[in-house]
Amino acid sequence: MREYDAVVIGAGHNGLTNAAFLAKAGLDVLVLEKNEYIGGATASLELHEDWKYSNCSYVCSLFRPEIYQALNLGRHGLVVVPLQGSTTFKQNGDYYGNYHQLTVRRREVARHSKRDADASIRFDADLMKWCRLIRSFLLRTPPDPTSFKPRDVMEFAYLLKSFHKLSESQIYEFIRFFTMSIAEYLEEYFESDVILAHFSGGSIIGTGLGVYSPGTAYVLLHHAMGDVDGNVGSWGFARGGMGSVSKAIASSFEAFGGEIRTEAEVTQIRVEGRSTRGVVLASGEEINASIVVSNLDAKRTFLNIMDRKDLSDDLYKRAQNFKIRGSSGKVNIALDGMPRFPALPDGSPLTLGHMHFTDTLERLERAYDDWKDDRWSRDPYVDTVIPTQYDPSMSPAGKHMMSVFVQYCPVEVEGGWTDDKRDGFGRAVIDQIADYSPNFKDLILHAEVRTPRELESEVGLTEGNIFQGELTLDQLMFNRPFPGYAQYRGPVKNMYMCGSSTHPGGGVMGAPGANAAREILRDLGKPNTAPEDFGDD
């Protein structure tokens, strides 16, 4: 029977990234995917014939440019087009436009508050300062704070070097930042309700937290630290949908000699003598491999496909307690034409970016309150984009596809999810948009509604959590997924983790996959093919 050097469980973008760097180093690698398509939460699927949509993730920014370059993804077809700003509509018929061009954005902020226009300069500078600091840790392996091994000591020295550039007050400010709610943080800069609401949205997407919850300030930073074409904080569309990201990585992987099998669900990691020996598929087929890498989240990895006897009591309990809370829904809508938004000036570029419809912190918090009571938000926060404005190939000529990400939607509702309740959730989302676009409902041809349960069953996201675990301070850096397991190694020899449950967390980033590959190659004594950030000298 053939034995692979490595088997990677799950063909999501991190699994494919990990596999590509291992194959680039000369390893014989097999990727196993339970679905008939690759990409996991980063896939482009057909809603109906000629209608293509991004199934879960829908915009691109966090993907590391170092990975793009190392895998030559441009040659493999990946093209990312920058978005043109974002907007939040107000209930009184006005709007706030967050334009990319700085002078235009300053004028727009001043239209709502002259004080906020001055504060926005400081806000942008402070946020970029933290972004640049955090970005230098993304392609690094977190040090073990209990270890005095030379490598861990060197990693701590790297961290200290980064902080050495900050003043004493800035260090205190940075530490405080991680504990703050987004409402507290933004209120130190802004007074305008709509501006507070606009920047708060990015801090609650994908989380089981509200705008007044401690730790949400960091989630804003997590979403802001990406870039498109070198512009930090920018977002973009992947031409052909987000599945183009996965397809490009897969193409690079296969060019290095890698193999992908779809409709091959792994149900068990085989362990003999405290070392991995391969995996078992749902069909009963056994596949031998010297190394097994799991792209599944920490709960699925340790509680579903590993035997209890291979886990210590401490690890088993930590896996049980790992916070993965589903709070998001997704609605993909096929439209007969382009919706009108009367609040915007004719020809406004703002429809080309993110559009939001919640204009106060109080409305955002009430949406969270509904979720805490196991109800979908009656007044939901929605992040809406229309990618067919950039890429007409995703819909028939003259038609449009709208992608809507929703906060909040519970994993369970009273009496369980039914088709009627799912439709009710979808109607709440559609009603929210229609309040600001009078022709919107008339344009709807099809709508596909996904609750956290669909995101779990179809995509493999436990409870529908898009980050594979909450991005809270107790689950970041050397605490991710939990202490003692933050360096991508599992509890048995030659077993590794490469999904978003590991550092640096969720989003279409590729960093967890690349970092895990670097650790595997280090253990094998092979030259590293994965990028590593060495900071600014």
C-alpha positions, 0 to 999 in steps of 0.5 A, spaced: 500 500 500 502 506 498 504 511 503 504 518 503 509 523 506 503 527 509 496 527 508 492 534 509 485 533 512 480 538 509 481 542 502 480 549 505 485 555 503 489 553 509 489 546 508 491 547 501 496 552 503 500 548 508 500 542 502 503 547 497 509 548 501 510 541 503 509 539 496 514 545 494 519 542 499 519 535 495 514 531 500 509 527 497 502 530 499 495 528 499 489 532 501 483 529 503 476 533 502 469 531 504 465 535 499 465 534 492 468 541 491 475 544 494 475 550 498 471 549 504 468 556 506 472 559 500 469 556 494 465 559 488 459 555 487 453 555 482 446 558 486 443 557 479 445 555 472 450 561 470 449 564 477 456 564 481 457 566 488 462 565 494 459 560 499 461 563 505 467 568 505 466 573 500 471 579 500 479 578 500 484 582 504 487 578 509 491 573 505 498 574 506 502 577 500 508 573 502 504 567 500 501 569 494 508 571 491 511 564 494 506 560 491 506 564 484 498 565 485 498 570 480 500 565 475 495 560 477 489 565 476 488 569 482 486 576 481 484 581 486 480 587 485 480 593 490 473 595 493 471 602 492 470 604 500 464 603 504 458 606 506 453 606 512 446 608 511 442 612 516 434 611 518 433 619 516 435 618 509 442 620 509 449 616 509 456 616 511 461 614 506 468 611 508 472 613 501 479 610 500 481 617 498 483 621 504 481 628 503 475 626 500 474 621 507 476 627 511 470 632 508 465 626 509 467 625 516 466 633 517 459 633 514 457 629 520 462 632 525 467 637 525 470 634 531 470 627 528 474 630 522 480 632 526 479 625 530 479 621 524 486 623 523 489 620 529 484 614 529 487 612 522 494 613 525 493 609 531 490 603 528 495 603 522 500 603 528 497 597 531 496 594 524 503 594 522 505 591 529 500 585 529 502 584 521 509 582 523 507 577 528 502 573 523 507 569 519 511 567 526 510 561 530 508 563 537 513 562 543 511 557 548 511 562 555 513 556 559 519 554 555 527 556 555 528 552 549 533 557 545 528 558 539 522 560 544 527 565 547 529 567 540 521 568 539 520 572 545 526 576 543 523 578 537 517 580 540 520 584 545 524 588 539 517 589 536 515 593 542 522 596 543 519 601 538 514 603 542 514 608 548 512 606 555 505 609 554 504 606 547 505 599 550 500 600 556 495 603 550 496 597 546 495 592 552 489 596 554 487 595 547 486 588 547 481 588 553 477 594 550 470 593 547 469 597 540 464 602 543 469 604 548 475 604 543 471 608 538 468 613 543 475 615 545 475 618 538 468 620 535 462 623 537 457 621 531 453 616 531 453 613 524 461 613 524 461 610 531 456 604 528 460 604 521 467 602 524 464 598 530 461 593 524 468 590 523 469 588 530 462 584 531 462 580 524 463 573 526 463 573 533 459 571 539 460 578 542 456 585 542 459 592 541 460 593 548 463 586 549 470 587 552 475 584 546 471 587 540 476 592 539 481 587 537 477 584 532 476 591 528 484 590 528 484 583 525 479 585 520 483 592 518 490 589 518 490 586 511 491 589 504 490 589 497 496 591 492 500 594 498 494 598 501 493 596 508 486 596 511 483 595 504 479 590 501 478 587 494 474 582 490 477 575 488 475 575 480 471 569 479 469 569 487 473 567 493 473 560 490 478 563 485 483 563 491 482 556 493 483 554 486 489 558 485 493 555 491 490 548 489 493 549 482 500 551 485 500 545 489 498 540 484 504 543 480 509 541 485 506 534 484 501 534 490 494 530 489 487 532 491 481 527 493 474 530 494 468 526 497 473 523 501 471 524 509 476 523 514 473 519 520 479 517 524 486 519 525 490 512 526 495 512 531 500 507 533 505 507 539 504 515 540 505 516 533 500 517 527 500 512 521 495 515 517 487 516 516 481 512 516 475 515 511 468 514 512 468 509 506 472 504 511 478 505 506 485 506 510 490 511 507 497 511 510 502 517 511 508 519 516 505 525 517 497 527 518 495 535 518 488 537 520 485 543 517 479 542 521 477 546 527 480 544 534 474 541 537 473 537 530 480 535 530 480 533 538 473 531 539 471 527 533 477 524 529 482 523 534 481 517 539 479 519 547 485 515 549 490 519 545 488 525 549 490 527 556 485 529 560 487 536 560 487 536 553 480 533 552 477 538 557 481 544 553 478 542 547 471 541 550 471 548 553 474 551 546 470 557 545 466 556 538 460 560 538 456 561 531 453 568 530 453 569 523 448 567 517 449 568 510 444 570 504 446 570 497 441 573 492 440 573 485 438 580 482 434 582 475 438 588 475 442 593 480 438 596 486 437 603 487 439 607 493 436 614 493 440 616 499 447 616 495 448 621 489 448 619 482 454 615 480 456 614 487 462 609 487 460 607 494 455 601 491 462 598 489 464 597 496 461 594 503 454 597 504 451 597 511 444 599 514 445 600 522 447 607 524 447 607 531 451 603 537 444 601 540 441 598 534 447 594 534 447 592 541 439 590 540 441 585 534 446 582 539 441 582 545 436 578 540 442 573 539 443 572 546 436 570 547 436 565 541 433 569 536 435 572 529 436 579 529 429 583 527 434 589 526 440 585 523 447 588 522 448 586 514 455 587 510 452 587 503 457 587 497 455 586 489 461 583 486 458 583 479 459 590 478 466 588 478 466 581 475 460 580 470 462 573 469 458 571 476 451 572 473 447 572 466 448 579 462 445 585 465 443 581 472 447 582 479 449 577 485 448 580 492 452 577 497 450 579 504 453 577 511 449 577 517 450 578 524 446 575 528 443 569 527 443 563 533 445 556 532 439 554 535 432 557 535 426 555 540 423 549 537 429 548 532 430 551 525 425 549 520 424 551 513 419 557 515 424 559 520 429 560 515 425 563 511 423 568 516 430 569 517 431 571 510 425 576 510 428 580 516 435 580 512 431 582 505 427 587 509 433 591 512 436 592 505 429 594 502 428 599 507 434 603 504 432 601 496 425 601 494 426 597 488 430 591 491 424 586 493 422 587 485 429 585 483 430 579 487 430 572 482 432 567 487 435 567 495 439 562 498 439 563 506 444 560 510 444 559 518 450 557 522 447 550 521 448 550 514 455 553 515 456 547 519 454 542 515 456 544 508 462 548 510 465 544 516 465 550 520 463 548 527 456 552 530 458 556 523 463 560 527 467 563 521 474 564 525 474 556 527 474 559 534 473 566 538 478 571 537 478 573 544 485 574 548 484 568 551 484 564 545 490 568 541 497 567 540 500 562 545 493 561 547 490 559 540 487 554 540 490 553 547 496 553 551 501 548 550 499 547 543 500 553 539 506 551 535 501 547 530 503 540 533 498 535 536 498 531 542 502 525 538 508 525 534 507 527 527 500 530 528 499 537 526 494 543 526 494 548 520 486 551 520 484 557 523 483 555 530 491 556 530 495 562 530 493 567 527 486 566 527 480 566 522 479 570 515 482 568 508 489 569 510 493 562 509 498 564 515 496 558 519 497 553 513 504 556 512 506 557 519 504 549 520 508 547 514 514 551 516 514 547 523 513 540 519 519 542 515 523 544 521 521 537 524 523 534 518 530 537 518 528 540 511 529 547 508 523 551 509 519 553 503 514 557 507 515 565 508 517 567 515 516 575 517 523 577 520 520 584 521 524 591 520 531 591 521 
